[in-house]
Amino acid sequence: MKFILAFFFIIILFPAIANEKINSTVDQRVELLSIVFRLAGNPEYNMKFAKKYVEDIHAHFDPYKTDPLISFAKELAGEKNMGFSKVMFLAAHLNFSKRKFSLIKEKESNLTGKWEKADAQKFVSLLNNFYRSSKFEDFFKDHKAFYDEATRRFDLSVNEFDQKWYLDYYGDHEVDYKVVLGLGDGGANYGPSVTPIRQKRLVYAVMGSWTFNNLSEPLFPKETYLTYLIHEFNHSFVDHILEDNSSIEAQLKPSGEILLEMEKKEMKLEGYEDWHSLINESLVRASVVRYMIDHKDTDQSVQEEILKQQKKGFLWTKDLVTLLGEYESSRSVYPTFKSFYPKLVAFFNKQAKKLKN
């Protein structure tokens, strides 16, 4: 997870539609929760790139700053570090039916470790009251033209994005995907996922919006947004392997904690203060380089990307890119990314030992 200037964050589609163009949306769950945590004061949800839109948000919602939901959001942020991707994970876990939100039923919740069950239930109950009392539906409808223009521009900008690469690279076809523009998210991008009962895992690329012209119209330059889109979709395939496997977690914890401590300053600047994020970000960033290589980017571009990640504290990026090349060339042995994970565990253990000595 991450965003422009301090933090940053990226997506895909299903095999049958792998060759179709990106069809992004603006999701009221994402906009609503970003507004709630903006009112609660979270810095990552208080960026002001979309000046006119931000003005509209405050003009409409500031009278509701004392709502019980906002007070509870402040409490969660202050006492349980609620913010960043945890907020968007809850958004992805919301079902909206008959003008009412509820938590999507899952066999095993992806919210575990991010939201306590009681907190999530209380938040959703307060959210329904806030949705009605603040007339959020009216606000959302009033900005439909703005949302439609934003998605049109975004889709045109990233139309060369190769969705099928992810399905082949990770060997995971049991997923469906959605690209959502988080127009209230500023420069932050997130990759939440949810697995409803008897359905495929649904993964999101929630793309922030941080470039606007003098008329406050959203701009999505390809050279900027395509890179982050490539990045975030990798999260959709990478993160859940570590999060859902206690054995892998136990094997990686010692080396992950060592690497985090060694690069603590750099990781904090990127918004990563736990070793899970360090491992997942390492894999995602190296996989972005593999995407670039597979799509015939120039060697100079590839080397610049590696150097950029090394400067951010991911000193092992070049070696990890090489290792992932071994994965790509040995797919008969490693049909999925998860099957290659023992090699990745050994890699990070070696890196931790090398940096510690």
C-alpha positions as CSV (number, residue, x, y, z in Angstrom):
1,M,0.0,0.0,0.0
2,K,1.3,3.5,-0.8
3,F,0.5,6.9,-2.2
4,I,2.0,9.8,-4.2
5,L,4.7,11.8,-2.3
6,A,4.6,9.5,0.7
7,F,2.4,6.4,0.1
8,F,1.5,4.6,-3.0
9,F,-0.7,1.6,-4.4
10,I,-2.9,-1.4,-8.1
11,I,-5.5,-4.8,-10.6
12,I,-7.0,-7.5,-13.4
13,L,-9.9,-9.4,-15.2
14,F,-11.3,-12.9,-15.8
15,P,-10.1,-15.2,-18.7
16,A,-13.2,-14.9,-20.8
17,I,-12.8,-11.1,-20.9
18,A,-9.0,-11.0,-20.6
19,N,-8.7,-9.1,-23.9
20,E,-11.3,-6.5,-23.2
21,K,-10.4,-3.0,-22.3
22,I,-10.4,-1.7,-18.8
23,N,-13.9,-0.8,-17.6
24,S,-13.4,1.1,-14.4
25,T,-16.2,2.3,-12.1
26,V,-16.7,4.7,-9.2
27,D,-18.1,2.7,-6.3
28,Q,-20.3,4.4,-3.6
29,R,-18.8,2.1,-0.9
30,V,-15.3,3.4,-1.7
31,E,-16.4,7.1,-1.9
32,L,-18.5,6.8,1.3
33,L,-15.7,5.3,3.4
34,S,-13.1,7.7,2.1
35,I,-15.4,10.6,3.1
36,V,-16.0,9.1,6.6
37,F,-12.3,8.9,7.3
38,R,-11.7,12.3,5.8
39,L,-14.1,13.7,8.3
40,A,-12.5,11.6,11.0
41,G,-9.2,13.4,10.2
42,N,-7.1,10.6,8.8
43,P,-4.2,12.3,6.9
44,E,-4.2,9.7,4.1
45,Y,-7.8,10.5,3.4
46,N,-7.4,14.2,3.6
47,M,-5.4,14.9,0.5
48,K,-6.7,17.8,-1.6
49,F,-5.7,17.1,-5.2
50,A,-9.3,17.1,-6.4
51,K,-9.9,20.6,-5.2
52,K,-13.5,21.2,-6.4
53,Y,-14.6,17.7,-5.4
54,V,-13.0,18.1,-2.0
55,E,-14.8,21.4,-1.6
56,D,-18.1,19.7,-2.5
57,I,-17.4,17.0,0.1
58,H,-16.8,19.5,2.9
59,A,-19.8,21.7,1.9
60,H,-22.1,18.7,2.0
61,F,-20.7,16.6,4.9
62,D,-19.0,18.9,7.4
63,P,-22.4,19.5,9.2
64,Y,-22.2,15.8,10.1
65,K,-18.8,15.8,11.7
66,T,-20.3,15.1,15.1
67,D,-22.2,12.1,13.8
68,P,-21.6,8.9,16.0
69,L,-20.0,7.2,13.0
70,I,-17.4,9.9,12.7
71,S,-16.7,9.7,16.4
72,F,-16.3,5.9,16.2
73,A,-14.0,6.3,13.1
74,K,-11.8,8.7,15.1
75,E,-11.7,6.2,18.0
76,L,-10.7,3.4,15.7
77,A,-8.0,5.5,14.0
78,G,-6.6,6.7,17.3
79,E,-6.7,3.4,19.3
80,K,-6.4,0.7,16.6
81,N,-4.5,2.5,13.9
82,M,-7.5,2.2,11.5
83,G,-6.7,3.7,8.2
84,F,-5.1,3.2,4.8
85,S,-5.9,-0.2,3.2
86,K,-7.9,-1.4,6.2
87,V,-10.6,1.2,5.3
88,M,-10.8,0.0,1.7
89,F,-10.8,-3.6,2.8
90,L,-14.0,-2.9,4.7
91,A,-15.5,-1.1,1.7
92,A,-14.9,-4.3,-0.4
93,H,-16.6,-6.4,2.2
94,L,-19.8,-4.4,2.1
95,N,-22.9,-5.6,0.4
96,F,-25.5,-2.9,-0.5
97,S,-29.1,-4.0,-1.0
98,K,-32.3,-2.1,-0.6
99,R,-30.4,1.0,0.4
100,K,-28.7,-0.8,3.3
101,F,-25.2,-2.0,3.9
102,S,-24.3,-5.3,5.4
103,L,-21.1,-7.4,5.6
104,I,-20.7,-10.0,2.8
105,K,-20.8,-13.5,4.1
106,E,-17.5,-15.3,3.7
107,K,-16.3,-18.8,4.5
108,E,-13.1,-17.3,6.0
109,S,-13.1,-13.5,6.3
110,N,-10.3,-11.5,4.6
111,L,-11.0,-8.8,7.2
112,T,-9.3,-11.0,9.9
113,G,-6.3,-9.1,11.2
114,K,-7.6,-5.8,9.9
115,W,-10.9,-5.3,11.6
116,E,-12.2,-6.9,14.8
117,K,-15.6,-8.5,14.1
118,A,-17.4,-6.4,16.7
119,D,-15.9,-3.2,15.4
120,A,-16.9,-4.0,11.8
121,Q,-20.5,-4.8,12.8
122,K,-20.8,-1.6,14.9
123,F,-19.3,0.5,12.1
124,V,-21.7,-0.9,9.5
125,S,-24.7,-0.2,11.8
126,L,-23.6,3.4,12.2
127,L,-22.8,3.6,8.5
128,N,-26.4,2.9,7.6
129,N,-27.6,5.7,9.8
130,F,-25.0,8.1,8.4
131,Y,-25.8,7.1,4.8
132,R,-29.4,8.1,5.4
133,S,-29.0,11.2,7.6
134,S,-26.2,12.7,5.5
135,K,-28.1,12.1,2.2
136,F,-25.1,10.5,0.7
137,E,-27.2,9.0,-2.1
138,D,-28.1,12.6,-3.3
139,F,-24.4,13.6,-3.2
140,F,-23.4,10.6,-5.2
141,K,-26.0,11.1,-7.8
142,D,-25.2,14.8,-8.1
143,H,-21.6,13.9,-9.1
144,K,-22.5,11.3,-11.7
145,A,-21.3,13.4,-14.6
146,F,-17.9,13.9,-12.8
147,Y,-17.6,10.2,-12.1
148,D,-18.5,9.2,-15.6
149,E,-15.9,11.6,-17.2
150,A,-13.2,10.3,-14.7
151,T,-13.8,6.6,-15.6
152,R,-13.9,7.5,-19.4
153,R,-10.5,9.3,-19.2
154,F,-8.9,6.6,-17.0
155,D,-10.0,3.7,-19.3
156,L,-8.6,5.5,-22.3
157,S,-5.3,6.1,-20.6
158,V,-4.6,2.5,-19.5
159,N,-6.1,0.7,-22.5
160,E,-2.9,-1.2,-23.2
161,F,-2.9,-2.8,-19.8
162,D,-2.3,-6.6,-20.2
163,Q,-4.8,-8.3,-17.8
164,K,-4.1,-11.8,-19.1
165,W,-0.4,-11.6,-18.1
166,Y,-1.4,-11.9,-14.4
167,L,-3.5,-15.0,-14.9
168,D,-0.7,-16.7,-16.7
169,Y,2.1,-15.4,-14.5
170,Y,0.5,-16.4,-11.2
171,G,-1.4,-19.5,-12.4
172,D,-4.5,-18.3,-10.5
173,H,-7.6,-18.3,-12.7
174,E,-10.2,-18.6,-9.9
175,V,-10.7,-14.8,-9.5
176,D,-12.9,-12.0,-10.8
177,Y,-11.6,-8.4,-10.9
178,K,-12.9,-4.8,-10.6
179,V,-11.1,-1.5,-11.2
180,V,-12.5,1.3,-9.0
181,L,-11.5,4.9,-9.1
182,G,-11.2,6.3,-5.6
183,L,-11.7,10.0,-6.4
184,G,-11.7,10.8,-2.7
185,D,-8.6,8.8,-2.0
186,G,-6.1,11.3,-3.3
187,G,-2.8,9.7,-4.2
188,A,-3.5,6.4,-2.5
189,N,-4.0,3.1,-4.3
190,Y,-5.2,-0.1,-2.7
191,G,-5.8,-3.8,-3.5
192,P,-8.5,-5.2,-1.3
193,S,-10.1,-8.6,-1.9
194,V,-13.1,-10.5,-0.6
195,T,-14.2,-14.2,-1.0
196,P,-18.0,-14.5,-0.8
197,I,-19.4,-17.9,0.0
198,R,-19.8,-20.1,-3.1
199,Q,-18.2,-17.4,-5.3
200,K,-14.8,-16.8,-6.7
201,R,-12.4,-14.5,-4.9
202,L,-13.2,-10.9,-6.0
203,V,-10.2,-8.6,-6.1
204,Y,-10.2,-4.8,-6.5
205,A,-7.7,-2.3,-7.7
206,V,-8.8,0.9,-6.0
207,M,-6.9,3.6,-7.9
208,G,-6.4,7.0,-6.4
209,S,-6.7,10.3,-8.3
210,W,-4.0,12.9,-7.8
211,T,-3.7,14.7,-11.1
212,F,-6.2,17.4,-12.1
213,N,-6.2,20.4,-14.4
214,N,-7.0,24.0,-13.5
215,L,-10.7,23.2,-14.0
216,S,-10.5,20.4,-11.4
217,E,-11.0,17.8,-14.1
218,P,-9.3,14.5,-13.5
219,L,-6.3,13.7,-15.7
220,F,-4.7,10.2,-15.9
221,P,-1.4,10.3,-17.7
222,K,-0.5,6.8,-18.9
223,E,3.1,7.1,-17.9
224,T,2.0,7.6,-14.3
225,Y,-1.2,5.6,-13.7
226,L,-0.3,2.5,-15.8
227,T,2.7,1.8,-13.6
228,Y,0.5,1.9,-10.4
229,L,-2.2,-0.2,-12.0
230,I,0.4,-2.8,-12.9
231,H,1.7,-2.7,-9.3
232,E,-1.7,-2.9,-7.6
233,F,-2.9,-5.9,-9.5
234,N,0.1,-7.8,-8.4
235,H,-1.1,-7.3,-4.8
236,S,-4.3,-9.1,-5.7
237,F,-2.3,-12.3,-6.3
238,V,0.5,-11.9,-3.9
239,D,-0.8,-10.7,-0.5
240,H,-3.3,-13.5,0.2
241,I,-0.6,-16.2,0.0
242,L,1.2,-14.9,3.1
243,E,-1.9,-13.7,4.9
244,D,-3.8,-17.0,4.5
245,N,-1.0,-19.5,5.3
246,S,0.2,-19.8,8.9
247,S,3.1,-22.1,7.9
248,I,4.6,-19.7,5.4
249,E,4.1,-16.8,7.9
250,A,6.0,-18.7,10.6
251,Q,8.8,-19.5,8.2
252,L,9.1,-15.8,7.1
253,K,8.6,-14.0,10.3
254,P,12.2,-14.1,11.6
255,S,13.7,-12.8,8.3
256,G,10.9,-10.4,7.7
257,E,11.4,-8.8,11.1
258,I,15.1,-8.5,10.6
259,L,14.7,-6.9,7.1
260,L,12.1,-4.5,8.5
261,E,14.4,-3.4,11.3
262,M,17.4,-3.0,9.0
263,E,15.3,-0.8,6.6
264,K,13.0,0.7,9.2
265,K,13.5,4.4,8.2
266,E,12.9,3.8,4.5
267,M,9.9,1.5,5.1
268,K,8.3,4.1,7.4
269,L,8.6,6.7,4.6
270,E,6.8,4.4,2.3
271,G,4.0,3.7,4.9
272,Y,5.1,0.2,5.8
273,E,5.6,-0.6,9.5
274,D,5.0,-4.3,9.6
275,W,7.1,-7.2,8.1
276,H,4.1,-8.6,6.1
277,S,4.0,-5.4,4.1
278,L,7.7,-5.5,3.5
279,I,7.6,-9.1,2.1
280,N,4.5,-8.5,-0.1
281,E,5.8,-5.2,-1.4
282,S,9.1,-6.8,-2.3
283,L,7.4,-9.5,-4.3
284,V,5.0,-7.0,-6.0
285,R,7.7,-4.6,-7.0
286,A,9.9,-7.3,-8.4
287,S,6.9,-8.7,-10.3
288,V,6.3,-5.3,-11.8
289,V,9.8,-5.5,-13.2
290,R,9.0,-9.0,-14.6
291,Y,6.0,-7.5,-16.2
292,M,8.2,-4.8,-17.8
293,I,10.7,-7.4,-19.0
294,D,7.9,-9.6,-20.5
295,H,6.4,-6.6,-22.3
296,K,9.7,-5.7,-23.9
297,D,10.5,-2.5,-22.0
298,T,13.9,-1.2,-22.7
299,D,16.8,-2.4,-20.5
300,Q,17.3,1.1,-19.4
301,S,13.7,1.4,-18.1
302,V,14.0,-2.0,-16.3
303,Q,17.3,-1.0,-14.6
304,E,15.8,2.4,-13.6
305,E,12.8,0.7,-12.0
306,I,15.1,-1.7,-10.1
307,L,17.3,1.2,-8.9
308,K,14.2,3.2,-7.9
309,Q,13.0,0.3,-5.7
310,Q,16.5,-0.1,-4.2
311,K,16.5,3.5,-3.2
312,K,13.2,3.0,-1.4
313,G,14.8,0.4,0.8
314,F,14.1,-2.7,-1.2
315,L,17.8,-3.4,-1.6
316,W,17.3,-7.0,-2.7
317,T,15.1,-6.1,-5.8
318,K,17.6,-7.0,-8.4
319,D,18.3,-10.5,-7.0
320,L,14.6,-11.1,-6.5
321,V,13.9,-10.2,-10.1
322,T,16.5,-12.7,-11.2
323,L,14.9,-15.4,-8.9
324,L,11.4,-14.7,-10.3
325,G,13.0,-15.2,-13.8
326,E,13.8,-18.8,-12.6
327,Y,10.1,-19.2,-11.6
328,E,9.0,-18.0,-15.1
329,S,11.3,-20.4,-16.9
330,S,10.3,-23.4,-14.7
331,R,6.5,-23.4,-14.8
332,S,6.3,-27.2,-15.3
333,V,7.9,-27.5,-11.9
334,Y,6.2,-24.4,-10.4
335,P,2.7,-24.1,-12.0
336,T,1.6,-21.4,-9.5
337,F,3.3,-18.6,-7.6
338,K,2.3,-20.3,-4.4
339,S,4.2,-23.4,-5.4
340,F,7.3,-21.3,-5.8
341,Y,7.0,-19.8,-2.3
342,P,9.5,-22.2,-0.6
343,K,12.2,-20.7,-2.9
344,L,11.0,-17.2,-1.8
345,V,11.2,-18.1,1.9
346,A,14.8,-19.3,1.4
347,F,15.6,-16.1,-0.5
348,F,14.4,-13.8,2.2
349,N,16.2,-15.9,4.9
350,K,19.4,-15.5,3.0
351,Q,18.9,-11.7,2.5
352,A,18.2,-11.3,6.2
353,K,21.4,-13.2,7.1
354,K,23.5,-11.2,4.6
355,L,22.2,-7.8,5.9
356,K,22.5,-8.7,9.5
357,N,26.2,-9.8,9.1
